[in-house]
Amino acid sequence: MTEKPPQPIARLQHVQPGQRVILVDDQIERVLLKTDRWYGYFDGMKASLCHPVNPASMVFGEGGWRVKESEK
């Protein structure tokens, strides 16, 4: 029997400035403005780069996590 190994958790560190993302336990889609060594900055707030991101807006594949391309 072969089991699929668990995927790593999608975190804010996998998001690039300018991309839209939904943080875990948040219902608002936010645009990441910039990052520094420890934090990601949004309009009016900051979050740790290790903060989990809603995996529904992310894709796991070769090279790790990345933000899904917009379907608009």
N, CA, C and O atoms as CSV, one atom per row, in Angstrom:
chain,resi,resn,atom,element,x,y,z
A,1,MET,N,N,0.844,-1.182,0.000
A,1,MET,CA,C,0.000,0.000,0.000
A,1,MET,C,C,0.884,1.240,0.000
A,1,MET,O,O,1.793,1.376,0.820
A,2,THR,N,N,0.606,2.118,-0.914
A,2,THR,CA,C,1.378,3.350,-1.024
A,2,THR,C,C,0.540,4.515,-0.529
A,2,THR,O,O,-0.586,4.723,-0.982
A,3,GLU,N,N,1.092,5.266,0.397
A,3,GLU,CA,C,0.394,6.439,0.903
A,3,GLU,C,C,1.041,7.691,0.349
A,3,GLU,O,O,2.258,7.761,0.179
A,4,LYS,N,N,0.215,8.669,0.074
A,4,LYS,CA,C,0.715,9.951,-0.410
A,4,LYS,C,C,1.287,10.712,0.781
A,4,LYS,O,O,0.593,10.894,1.781
A,5,PRO,N,N,2.546,11.164,0.695
A,5,PRO,CA,C,3.114,11.901,1.824
A,5,PRO,C,C,2.399,13.243,2.007
A,5,PRO,O,O,1.912,13.825,1.037
A,6,PRO,N,N,2.338,13.722,3.226
A,6,PRO,CA,C,1.668,15.012,3.458
A,6,PRO,C,C,2.429,16.158,2.790
A,6,PRO,O,O,3.659,16.159,2.735
A,7,GLN,N,N,1.672,17.128,2.286
A,7,GLN,CA,C,2.286,18.303,1.672
A,7,GLN,C,C,2.704,19.283,2.760
A,7,GLN,O,O,2.079,19.347,3.819
A,8,PRO,N,N,3.751,20.037,2.501
A,8,PRO,CA,C,4.103,21.088,3.463
A,8,PRO,C,C,3.010,22.158,3.481
A,8,PRO,O,O,2.178,22.228,2.576
A,9,ILE,N,N,3.026,22.966,4.497
A,9,ILE,CA,C,2.015,24.014,4.663
A,9,ILE,C,C,2.380,25.222,3.809
A,9,ILE,O,O,3.530,25.663,3.795
A,10,ALA,N,N,1.383,25.754,3.094
A,10,ALA,CA,C,1.582,26.982,2.316
A,10,ALA,C,C,1.701,28.150,3.294
A,10,ALA,O,O,0.839,28.339,4.153
A,11,ARG,N,N,2.750,28.914,3.163
A,11,ARG,CA,C,2.998,30.037,4.081
A,11,ARG,C,C,3.218,31.320,3.297
A,11,ARG,O,O,3.446,31.290,2.087
A,12,LEU,N,N,3.147,32.436,3.988
A,12,LEU,CA,C,3.302,33.743,3.362
A,12,LEU,C,C,4.661,33.892,2.678
A,12,LEU,O,O,4.788,34.667,1.730
A,13,GLN,N,N,5.671,33.166,3.139
A,13,GLN,CA,C,6.993,33.264,2.523
A,13,GLN,C,C,6.990,32.779,1.077
A,13,GLN,O,O,7.930,33.072,0.338
A,14,HIS,N,N,5.968,32.050,0.653
A,14,HIS,CA,C,5.875,31.543,-0.710
A,14,HIS,C,C,5.206,32.537,-1.664
A,14,HIS,O,O,5.085,32.258,-2.857
A,15,VAL,N,N,4.777,33.679,-1.156
A,15,VAL,CA,C,4.060,34.686,-1.939
A,15,VAL,C,C,5.007,35.830,-2.281
A,15,VAL,O,O,5.800,36.257,-1.442
A,16,GLN,N,N,4.924,36.325,-3.512
A,16,GLN,CA,C,5.758,37.442,-3.948
A,16,GLN,C,C,4.968,38.750,-3.841
A,16,GLN,O,O,3.746,38.735,-3.990
A,17,PRO,N,N,5.638,39.877,-3.588
A,17,PRO,CA,C,4.939,41.168,-3.551
A,17,PRO,C,C,4.166,41.408,-4.859
A,17,PRO,O,O,4.651,41.136,-5.957
A,18,GLY,N,N,2.947,41.929,-4.688
A,18,GLY,CA,C,2.068,42.183,-5.828
A,18,GLY,C,C,1.048,41.073,-6.051
A,18,GLY,O,O,0.093,41.258,-6.806
A,19,GLN,N,N,1.235,39.923,-5.406
A,19,GLN,CA,C,0.296,38.823,-5.572
A,19,GLN,C,C,-0.807,38.896,-4.533
A,19,GLN,O,O,-0.604,39.390,-3.424
A,20,ARG,N,N,-1.991,38.390,-4.913
A,20,ARG,CA,C,-3.148,38.367,-4.014
A,20,ARG,C,C,-3.191,37.040,-3.282
A,20,ARG,O,O,-2.920,35.987,-3.860
A,21,VAL,N,N,-3.536,37.100,-2.000
A,21,VAL,CA,C,-3.548,35.898,-1.177
A,21,VAL,C,C,-4.574,36.053,-0.059
A,21,VAL,O,O,-4.905,37.167,0.348
A,22,ILE,N,N,-5.071,34.921,0.428
A,22,ILE,CA,C,-5.975,34.899,1.582
A,22,ILE,C,C,-5.248,34.191,2.712
A,22,ILE,O,O,-4.849,33.035,2.569
A,23,LEU,N,N,-5.074,34.871,3.825
A,23,LEU,CA,C,-4.425,34.271,4.984
A,23,LEU,C,C,-5.391,33.322,5.684
A,23,LEU,O,O,-6.604,33.525,5.638
A,24,VAL,N,N,-4.858,32.287,6.331
A,24,VAL,CA,C,-5.694,31.360,7.094
A,24,VAL,C,C,-6.397,32.148,8.196
A,24,VAL,O,O,-5.809,33.053,8.789
A,25,ASP,N,N,-7.646,31.806,8.467
A,25,ASP,CA,C,-8.494,32.480,9.458
A,25,ASP,C,C,-8.828,33.912,9.066
A,25,ASP,O,O,-9.134,34.733,9.930
A,26,ASP,N,N,-8.774,34.221,7.776
A,26,ASP,CA,C,-9.122,35.547,7.261
A,26,ASP,C,C,-9.999,35.328,6.033
A,26,ASP,O,O,-9.778,34.375,5.285
A,27,GLN,N,N,-10.959,36.163,5.818
A,27,GLN,CA,C,-11.861,36.017,4.675
A,27,GLN,C,C,-11.578,37.026,3.573
A,27,GLN,O,O,-12.226,37.004,2.528
A,28,ILE,N,N,-10.613,37.910,3.801
A,28,ILE,CA,C,-10.335,38.990,2.861
A,28,ILE,C,C,-9.135,38.641,1.994
A,28,ILE,O,O,-8.089,38.226,2.494
A,29,GLU,N,N,-9.303,38.814,0.682
A,29,GLU,CA,C,-8.170,38.645,-0.219
A,29,GLU,C,C,-7.328,39.914,-0.146
A,29,GLU,O,O,-7.843,41.015,-0.339
A,30,ARG,N,N,-6.055,39.764,0.127
A,30,ARG,CA,C,-5.165,40.908,0.316
A,30,ARG,C,C,-4.023,40.861,-0.689
A,30,ARG,O,O,-3.638,39.791,-1.162
A,31,VAL,N,N,-3.490,42.031,-1.008
A,31,VAL,CA,C,-2.336,42.133,-1.903
A,31,VAL,C,C,-1.097,42.348,-1.039
A,31,VAL,O,O,-1.037,43.276,-0.232
A,32,LEU,N,N,-0.120,41.483,-1.223
A,32,LEU,CA,C,1.143,41.633,-0.501
A,32,LEU,C,C,1.917,42.793,-1.115
A,32,LEU,O,O,2.244,42.762,-2.301
A,33,LEU,N,N,2.212,43.814,-0.315
A,33,LEU,CA,C,2.886,45.003,-0.821
A,33,LEU,C,C,4.399,44.838,-0.853
A,33,LEU,O,O,5.043,45.159,-1.852
A,34,LYS,N,N,4.966,44.338,0.241
A,34,LYS,CA,C,6.412,44.129,0.300
A,34,LYS,C,C,6.729,43.165,1.427
A,34,LYS,O,O,5.880,42.865,2.266
A,35,THR,N,N,7.962,42.687,1.435
A,35,THR,CA,C,8.423,41.809,2.505
A,35,THR,C,C,9.782,42.292,2.991
A,35,THR,O,O,10.509,42.985,2.278
A,36,ASP,N,N,10.101,41.913,4.208
A,36,ASP,CA,C,11.458,42.101,4.710
A,36,ASP,C,C,11.907,40.739,5.248
A,36,ASP,O,O,11.350,39.713,4.856
A,37,ARG,N,N,12.855,40.712,6.096
A,37,ARG,CA,C,13.405,39.445,6.576
A,37,ARG,C,C,12.400,38.610,7.373
A,37,ARG,O,O,12.474,37.382,7.351
A,38,TRP,N,N,11.461,39.254,8.078
A,38,TRP,CA,C,10.545,38.537,8.967
A,38,TRP,C,C,9.066,38.715,8.658
A,38,TRP,O,O,8.263,37.864,9.039
A,39,TYR,N,N,8.677,39.796,7.979
A,39,TYR,CA,C,7.262,40.116,7.821
A,39,TYR,C,C,6.888,40.390,6.372
A,39,TYR,O,O,7.714,40.774,5.545
A,40,GLY,N,N,5.601,40.174,6.105
A,40,GLY,CA,C,4.982,40.600,4.856
A,40,GLY,C,C,4.041,41.745,5.190
A,40,GLY,O,O,3.336,41.697,6.198
A,41,TYR,N,N,4.026,42.763,4.362
A,41,TYR,CA,C,3.234,43.961,4.644
A,41,TYR,C,C,2.080,44.082,3.666
A,41,TYR,O,O,2.244,43.953,2.453
A,42,PHE,N,N,0.902,44.334,4.233
A,42,PHE,CA,C,-0.321,44.563,3.473
A,42,PHE,C,C,-0.793,45.969,3.796
A,42,PHE,O,O,-0.182,46.648,4.622
A,43,ASP,N,N,-1.858,46.418,3.165
A,43,ASP,CA,C,-2.403,47.742,3.443
A,43,ASP,C,C,-2.965,47.761,4.857
A,43,ASP,O,O,-4.027,47.193,5.111
A,44,GLY,N,N,-2.268,48.405,5.771
A,44,GLY,CA,C,-2.748,48.561,7.133
A,44,GLY,C,C,-2.422,47.417,8.079
A,44,GLY,O,O,-2.895,47.424,9.215
A,45,MET,N,N,-1.642,46.447,7.662
A,45,MET,CA,C,-1.298,45.350,8.569
A,45,MET,C,C,-0.015,44.669,8.126
A,45,MET,O,O,0.452,44.862,7.003
A,46,LYS,N,N,0.553,43.865,9.030
A,46,LYS,CA,C,1.701,43.043,8.682
A,46,LYS,C,C,1.476,41.663,9.274
A,46,LYS,O,O,0.755,41.506,10.259
A,47,ALA,N,N,2.101,40.668,8.663
A,47,ALA,CA,C,1.986,39.291,9.130
A,47,ALA,C,C,3.353,38.637,9.010
A,47,ALA,O,O,4.144,38.979,8.131
A,48,SER,N,N,3.616,37.710,9.889
A,48,SER,CA,C,4.861,36.959,9.862
A,48,SER,C,C,4.944,36.153,8.566
A,48,SER,O,O,3.926,35.666,8.073
A,49,LEU,N,N,6.135,36.011,8.020
A,49,LEU,CA,C,6.314,35.225,6.803
A,49,LEU,C,C,6.002,33.746,7.019
A,49,LEU,O,O,5.805,33.016,6.048
A,50,CYS,N,N,5.952,33.293,8.267
A,50,CYS,CA,C,5.606,31.895,8.535
A,50,CYS,C,C,4.100,31.702,8.738
A,50,CYS,O,O,3.654,30.592,9.025
A,51,HIS,N,N,3.312,32.780,8.591
A,51,HIS,CA,C,1.858,32.675,8.742
A,51,HIS,C,C,1.285,31.808,7.623
A,51,HIS,O,O,1.635,32.007,6.460
A,52,PRO,N,N,0.408,30.846,7.947
A,52,PRO,CA,C,-0.190,29.993,6.918
A,52,PRO,C,C,-1.097,30.774,5.973
A,52,PRO,O,O,-1.764,31.732,6.365
A,53,VAL,N,N,-1.099,30.336,4.722
A,53,VAL,CA,C,-1.920,30.929,3.673
A,53,VAL,C,C,-2.975,29.900,3.280
A,53,VAL,O,O,-2.714,28.697,3.316
A,54,ASN,N,N,-4.168,30.369,2.904
A,54,ASN,CA,C,-5.228,29.474,2.468
A,54,ASN,C,C,-4.743,28.668,1.263
A,54,ASN,O,O,-4.454,29.251,0.218
A,55,PRO,N,N,-4.647,27.340,1.383
A,55,PRO,CA,C,-4.115,26.531,0.279
A,55,PRO,C,C,-5.008,26.519,-0.959
A,55,PRO,O,O,-4.560,26.097,-2.025
A,56,ALA,N,N,-6.257,26.971,-0.848
A,56,ALA,CA,C,-7.148,27.033,-2.010
A,56,ALA,C,C,-6.653,28.052,-3.033
A,56,ALA,O,O,-6.985,27.951,-4.214
A,57,SER,N,N,-5.860,29.037,-2.591
A,57,SER,CA,C,-5.336,30.045,-3.512
A,57,SER,C,C,-3.904,29.749,-3.937
A,57,SER,O,O,-3.251,30.575,-4.574
A,58,MET,N,N,-3.418,28.550,-3.576
A,58,MET,CA,C,-2.039,28.171,-3.867
A,58,MET,C,C,-2.005,26.861,-4.657
A,58,MET,O,O,-2.974,26.101,-4.668
A,59,VAL,N,N,-0.878,26.616,-5.311
A,59,VAL,CA,C,-0.652,25.374,-6.050
A,59,VAL,C,C,0.670,24.790,-5.577
A,59,VAL,O,O,1.675,25.496,-5.497
A,60,PHE,N,N,0.664,23.483,-5.262
A,60,PHE,CA,C,1.896,22.813,-4.872
A,60,PHE,C,C,2.376,21.990,-6.052
A,60,PHE,O,O,1.625,21.197,-6.620
A,61,GLY,N,N,3.626,22.186,-6.409
A,61,GLY,CA,C,4.177,21.435,-7.529
A,61,GLY,C,C,5.687,21.445,-7.480
A,61,GLY,O,O,6.293,21.675,-6.434
A,62,GLU,N,N,6.279,21.191,-8.624
A,62,GLU,CA,C,7.730,21.181,-8.713
A,62,GLU,C,C,8.270,22.547,-8.290
A,62,GLU,O,O,7.867,23.578,-8.830
A,63,GLY,N,N,9.162,22.543,-7.346
A,63,GLY,CA,C,9.708,23.800,-6.841
A,63,GLY,C,C,8.988,24.325,-5.612
A,63,GLY,O,O,9.395,25.348,-5.062
A,64,GLY,N,N,7.915,23.650,-5.157
A,64,GLY,CA,C,7.220,24.076,-3.942
A,64,GLY,C,C,5.911,24.783,-4.217
A,64,GLY,O,O,5.287,24.577,-5.258
A,65,TRP,N,N,5.500,25.621,-3.277
A,65,TRP,CA,C,4.227,26.354,-3.367
A,65,TRP,C,C,4.375,27.589,-4.247
A,65,TRP,O,O,5.432,28.218,-4.292
A,66,ARG,N,N,3.279,27.924,-4.951
A,66,ARG,CA,C,3.191,29.179,-5.688
A,66,ARG,C,C,1.724,29.611,-5.729
A,66,ARG,O,O,0.825,28.790,-5.544
A,67,VAL,N,N,1.492,30.878,-5.968
A,67,VAL,CA,C,0.136,31.410,-6.019
A,67,VAL,C,C,-0.511,30.982,-7.327
A,67,VAL,O,O,0.132,31.013,-8.376
A,68,LYS,N,N,-1.806,30.575,-7.274
A,68,LYS,CA,C,-2.539,30.220,-8.480
A,68,LYS,C,C,-2.660,31.448,-9.368
A,68,LYS,O,O,-2.822,32.570,-8.887
A,69,GLU,N,N,-2.580,31.218,-10.667
A,69,GLU,CA,C,-2.779,32.310,-11.614
A,69,GLU,C,C,-4.240,32.712,-11.612
A,69,GLU,O,O,-5.127,31.869,-11.480
A,70,SER,N,N,-4.485,34.002,-11.757
A,70,SER,CA,C,-5.851,34.527,-11.773
A,70,SER,C,C,-6.573,34.044,-13.022
A,70,SER,O,O,-5.988,33.982,-14.103
A,71,GLU,N,N,-7.854,33.702,-12.866
A,71,GLU,CA,C,-8.647,33.250,-13.994
A,71,GLU,C,C,-9.398,34.387,-14.653
A,71,GLU,O,O,-10.241,34.152,-15.518
A,72,LYS,N,N,-9.107,35.610,-14.261
A,72,LYS,CA,C,-9.807,36.788,-14.798
A,72,LYS,C,C,-9.220,37.192,-16.116
A,72,LYS,O,O,-9.676,38.161,-16.723
